């Protein structure tokens, strides 16, 4: 009994398989018959005469912003194209053809409008072949999937890296002699744009504008998709703007370095070279020609000019400290050095610039020891002579007057440093505020 049961099961399965094979062959036959029928009714290279309301729907989908090249003024974009129209010749009864409501056919098996992308520079690749879909209600859909191309789009880097860019992608009809009604299906377009994949460097500003346009030069009609992007600026803030501002602010500490240390010029030159490196980085980012100078380039250029001026002032202070010894100080400079108000606000040093030796007494009071140091008694005597010098009174000796004159010139170099330190931070604050306002309101 068991072999008989297995044999019966095998025969039943074989019969079902044969039946399914016949059904599949029948369905394939009906589909081929349907495709042949539609091809015979619809032209391949020119539009059918029975397009519903003479209307063609264009849709342009944005898949991803691959790259924005500021130097070449180009956008690399992955996109999709969908074109749809209704024709009476493309209708059929699904019941007569095995329930088929949709069929896929090869490209150009039936007519599709010839289109062009005017701003397209180069096609880099196509993820899928072009296809056409026919629906039983007479709808003909042609679409290109995952196409990557380079588009020419104007890029404005004035507010880099807080800039917003705009690119207009046009899908135009290449047959201007046919007066079609090019339209947009808002629901389809929204679904088309919902598949956009975000970019790590650019953020899409929604909503994207989509409208029907007409080219006056060639009398072409089509659709235009306006894409607006906002740059993600955190990378440039962290690696470019912040280091540049830190260097700019710290350049003022050059005036806190004592003149006698010999490090003032080397410090400011190091800061200047670092700023020049930042300026070179901007040259690699921006195009060689543009209508307006980027604000960030203006900021770094102004920093370089300011830091260069600081270096010149440092050289002047060193020159005063070392080379004006023995010369009479002009009256207006004496008033500055001897001003009590200047001393109160710490612009003029309170003490004597020479180093004092307060711990080691010497046998000869009031005389210099080791070329520059004075003992306590000598320091007090020099301070008394300094007060007489400021009151324009006679000093005790010509030697003391020479020492006072040298001391006053050294004080003058310290006065220049302190004034420029205050002026530097005021200028830095004003420059930063100026560019913040320019970024916000320009």
RALIN-V984844 format. One record per helix or strand of 3 or more residues. SS is the DSSP state (A for helix, B for strand). FROM is the first residue (numbers start at 1). TO is the last residue. If there is no record, write none. Layout:
SS	FROM	TO
SS	FROM	TO
This chain:
A	2	41
B	51	69
B	74	91
A	94	97
B	102	105
B	120	126
B	131	135
B	137	152
B	164	173
B	181	183
A	186	193
B	202	204
B	209	215
B	220	231
A	234	256
A	259	261
A	264	285
A	295	323
A	331	337
A	340	344
A	376	390
A	398	441
